[in-house]
Amino acid sequence: MRDIVNEGLRPDDLKDMVHALFEVDTFKSKMGEDRDVCVVSFKVRDRDPAKDLMEFIEKGYTFVLDADVSSGENNQGEYNVFVEIARSHRLPDQIKELAYGVHKLTGIDDFQFKYHQKGEVHEANFDNLKKLIPATPGDYDGLMHRVQTENIKNFFSKTLMDDLTLDGDNITIHKPFNQNIKLKLVSDDNQDTMLESITDKITVDEQSTAETFWLTKVLGDYNIHKYGDYFMFENGQRAMLLQRIEQ
């Protein structure tokens, strides 16, 4: 890389202004579907250096679709620089090249990254970037399906089951003795947000009460209420709106 990395910017001009930890796919893409576009985000301590970093990235890398600065500061008074890159088999190399350019501006030698709202921190070497970040739309779809399935399994932690499978929005809970319970996932959120979004009134007729009792018996000790054709399950502060699929 040239000694002068951008007009008006020289090596180490952003020293102590950028965090050594960046995030990948935590934020949604503006340029396309998340399966097609990867978003890399750097946290910067002030707005002016964030704009400098954004302009450096936007002008310096032909593979960058877009670079932008968050419209406002976060709770710590800092800003995010969002970098959007098309998913392809070159993605790990491109993120590594991007990190090297930021290293020249900041002096950071030991970049780390988090992936998709997970807490684990990883060294930003090529092997980790290749292993943990889905490079193609198909890889992204597969990862998101596994993540969603695992999240739903965690929600049904009170249910005795052999397995849980997900096909689109359709959940199948495989219970012992070949008993399967099929449900359609309508919504997944915290309780307060869920209740605000439900327009139907709670249903308390005899059939609904019997269905709720049966669901509690076969799935476990959840707080369950019926609204219209849907059942709201609560587990802690999390809630799911589900519809039974008759077999």
Phi, psi and omega per residue, in radians:
M1 nan 2.538 -3.127
R2 -1.098 2.692 3.063
D3 -1.081 -0.692 3.050
I4 -1.640 1.840 -2.987
V5 -1.402 -0.340 3.104
N6 -2.902 2.664 3.123
E7 -0.992 2.140 -3.121
G8 1.535 -0.162 3.136
L9 -2.112 2.398 3.088
R10 -2.201 2.866 3.098
P11 -0.885 2.412 3.111
D12 1.236 0.154 3.101
D13 -1.124 -0.440 3.137
L14 -1.877 0.442 3.128
K15 -1.055 2.356 3.138
D16 1.184 0.208 3.138
M17 -1.868 -0.306 -3.074
V18 -2.076 2.409 3.114
H19 -1.291 2.598 3.133
A20 -1.344 -0.190 3.140
L21 -1.826 2.079 3.039
F22 -1.959 2.896 -3.089
E23 -2.111 2.617 -3.126
V24 -2.221 2.240 3.094
D25 1.090 0.388 3.025
T26 -1.365 -0.618 -3.100
F27 -1.858 2.691 -3.103
K28 -1.396 2.621 3.120
S29 -1.345 2.509 2.984
K30 -1.601 -0.389 -2.980
M31 -1.549 -0.252 -3.098
G32 3.127 -2.910 3.092
E33 -1.239 2.575 -3.130
D34 -1.071 -0.481 3.122
R35 -1.196 -0.394 -3.087
D36 -1.764 -0.418 -3.017
V37 -2.249 2.263 3.088
C38 -1.663 2.403 3.117
V39 -1.991 2.057 3.047
V40 -1.792 2.304 -3.093
S41 -2.219 2.288 3.072
F42 -1.895 2.450 3.106
K43 -1.722 2.238 -3.054
V44 -2.155 2.543 -2.942
R45 -1.346 -0.320 -3.134
D46 -2.624 2.869 -3.015
R47 -1.226 -0.765 -3.091
D48 -1.087 -0.854 3.062
P49 -1.114 -0.494 3.068
A50 -1.134 -0.732 3.100
K51 -1.140 -0.686 3.104
D52 -1.074 -0.763 3.133
L53 -1.126 -0.754 3.125
M54 -1.027 -0.812 -3.110
E55 -1.159 -0.669 3.088
F56 -1.047 -0.799 -3.110
I57 -1.200 -0.757 -3.079
E58 -1.123 -0.646 -3.110
K59 -1.503 -0.386 -2.953
G60 -1.688 -0.184 -3.023
Y61 -2.349 2.005 -3.105
T62 -1.184 -0.406 -3.109
F63 -1.415 -0.154 3.133
V64 -1.383 2.124 3.119
L65 -1.294 -0.656 -3.099
D66 -2.870 2.587 2.996
A67 -2.334 2.469 -3.057
D68 -2.646 2.804 3.076
V69 -1.923 2.453 3.112
S70 -0.989 2.523 -3.052
S71 -1.180 -0.452 3.136
G72 -2.446 2.986 -3.139
E73 -1.460 2.763 3.097
N74 -1.510 -2.981 -3.086
N75 -1.101 -0.386 3.133
Q76 -1.650 0.112 -3.134
G77 1.324 0.374 -3.095
E78 -1.961 2.970 -3.053
Y79 -2.153 2.661 3.042
N80 -1.821 2.431 2.960
V81 -1.866 2.076 -3.090
F82 -1.736 2.298 -3.132
V83 -2.166 2.132 -3.083
E84 -1.871 2.262 -3.079
I85 -2.339 2.342 3.116
A86 -1.134 2.423 3.081
R87 -1.238 2.289 3.053
S88 -2.830 3.031 3.133
H89 -1.141 -0.234 3.131
R90 -1.536 -0.039 -3.019
L91 -0.977 -0.825 3.129
P92 -1.021 -0.729 3.103
D93 -1.109 -0.692 -3.097
Q94 -1.194 -0.708 3.097
I95 -1.162 -0.674 3.094
K96 -1.098 -0.739 3.108
E97 -1.125 -0.707 3.105
L98 -1.078 -0.797 3.137
A99 -1.095 -0.614 3.117
Y100 -1.136 -0.710 3.102
G101 -1.111 -0.726 3.109
V102 -1.161 -0.609 3.057
H103 -1.011 -0.719 -3.124
K104 -1.115 -0.571 -3.138
L105 -1.420 -0.472 -2.957
T106 -1.987 -0.347 -3.042
G107 1.373 0.109 -3.131
I108 -1.317 2.156 -3.141
D109 -1.774 -0.355 -2.983
D110 -2.122 1.075 3.097
F111 -1.074 2.510 3.013
Q112 -2.233 2.877 3.123
F113 -2.557 2.716 2.977
K114 -1.986 2.615 3.126
Y115 -2.056 2.211 2.932
H116 0.850 1.094 3.004
Q117 1.092 0.262 3.069
K118 -1.589 2.685 -3.074
G119 -1.438 -0.300 -3.052
E120 -1.195 2.398 3.111
V121 -1.864 2.327 -3.071
H122 -2.196 2.561 3.015
E123 -1.139 2.386 -3.056
A124 -1.494 1.010 3.038
N125 -1.679 2.943 -3.036
F126 -1.065 -0.736 -3.098
D127 -1.069 -0.758 3.130
N128 -1.195 -0.710 3.110
L129 -1.068 -0.717 -3.131
K130 -1.230 -0.667 -3.064
K131 -1.316 -0.650 -2.937
L132 -1.759 -0.347 -3.078
I133 -1.871 2.107 3.135
P134 -1.171 2.131 -3.031
A135 -1.520 -0.361 -3.097
T136 -2.167 2.791 3.084
P137 -0.978 -0.666 3.119
G138 -1.137 -0.722 3.085
D139 -1.088 -0.708 -3.137
Y140 -1.126 -0.786 3.132
D141 -1.031 -0.767 -3.133
G142 -1.108 -0.739 3.133
L143 -1.142 -0.785 -3.128
M144 -1.111 -0.615 3.089
H145 -1.127 -0.741 3.120
R146 -1.155 -0.706 3.131
V147 -1.126 -0.790 -3.129
Q148 -1.140 -0.723 3.113
T149 -1.060 -0.751 -3.141
E150 -1.154 -0.670 3.109
N151 -1.114 -0.696 3.131
I152 -1.211 -0.689 3.067
K153 -1.033 -0.720 3.128
N154 -1.131 -0.629 3.109
F155 -1.110 -0.732 -3.119
F156 -1.528 0.753 -3.103
S157 -1.175 -0.359 -3.126
K158 -1.572 -0.003 -3.061
T159 -1.683 2.243 3.013
L160 -1.344 2.002 -3.073
M161 -2.551 2.753 3.000
D162 -1.505 -0.597 -3.103
D163 -2.928 2.913 3.017
L164 -2.395 2.280 3.116
T165 -2.153 2.687 -3.086
L166 -2.239 2.225 3.093
D167 -2.236 1.712 -3.003
G168 1.162 -2.108 3.086
D169 -1.711 0.043 -3.071
N170 -1.630 2.127 -3.142
I171 -1.781 2.295 3.004
T172 -2.064 2.092 3.077
I173 -1.716 2.006 -3.090
H174 -1.610 1.877 -3.116
K175 -1.691 2.891 3.106
P176 -1.002 2.743 3.121
F177 1.110 0.594 3.032
N178 1.049 0.510 3.045
Q179 -1.644 2.158 -3.135
N180 -2.003 2.354 3.047
I181 -1.962 2.181 -3.103
K182 -1.955 2.298 -3.106
L183 -2.394 2.578 3.044
K184 -1.792 2.222 3.128
L185 -1.407 2.059 3.135
V186 -1.693 -0.745 -3.112
S187 -2.754 2.661 -3.131
D188 -2.469 2.000 -3.042
D189 -2.808 -3.054 3.008
N190 -1.381 2.834 -3.008
Q191 -1.032 -0.831 -3.055
D192 -1.094 -0.791 3.133
T193 -1.126 -0.697 3.129
M194 -1.066 -0.837 -3.108
L195 -1.101 -0.633 3.112
E196 -1.144 -0.519 -3.071
S197 -1.504 -0.305 -3.092
I198 -1.412 2.177 -3.132
T199 -1.686 -0.411 3.130
D200 -1.297 2.647 3.045
K201 -1.440 2.717 3.119
I202 -1.098 2.404 -3.095
T203 -1.778 2.202 -3.042
V204 -2.241 0.404 3.121
D205 -1.284 3.028 -3.035
E206 -1.067 -0.754 -3.122
Q207 -1.129 -0.754 -3.139
S208 -1.115 -0.702 3.110
T209 -1.102 -0.717 3.124
A210 -1.145 -0.723 3.122
E211 -1.120 -0.740 3.136
T212 -1.108 -0.734 3.114
F213 -1.093 -0.755 3.141
W214 -1.109 -0.753 3.130
L215 -1.090 -0.697 3.092
T216 -1.122 -0.677 -3.118
K217 -1.156 -0.750 -3.042
V218 -1.578 -0.401 -3.068
L219 -1.886 -0.404 3.083
G220 2.190 -3.080 -2.986
D221 -1.477 1.234 3.029
Y222 -1.775 2.698 2.976
N223 -1.438 1.962 -3.023
I224 -2.125 2.290 3.033
H225 -2.312 2.606 3.122
K226 -1.824 2.283 3.078
Y227 -2.180 1.924 -3.069
G228 1.072 -2.134 3.127
D229 -1.653 0.065 -3.007
Y230 -2.012 2.656 3.084
F231 -1.944 2.273 3.050
M232 -1.734 2.052 3.081
F233 -1.712 2.409 3.074
E234 -2.113 2.356 3.038
N235 -2.421 1.794 -3.007
G236 1.180 -2.327 3.129
Q237 -1.561 -0.030 -3.097
R238 -1.714 2.544 -3.140
A239 -2.374 2.605 3.025
M240 -2.230 2.385 3.012
L241 -1.746 2.095 -2.973
L242 -2.280 2.638 3.055
Q243 -2.108 2.304 3.113
R244 -1.205 2.425 3.024
I245 -1.867 2.004 -3.123
E246 -1.183 2.462 -3.123
Q247 -1.833 nan nan
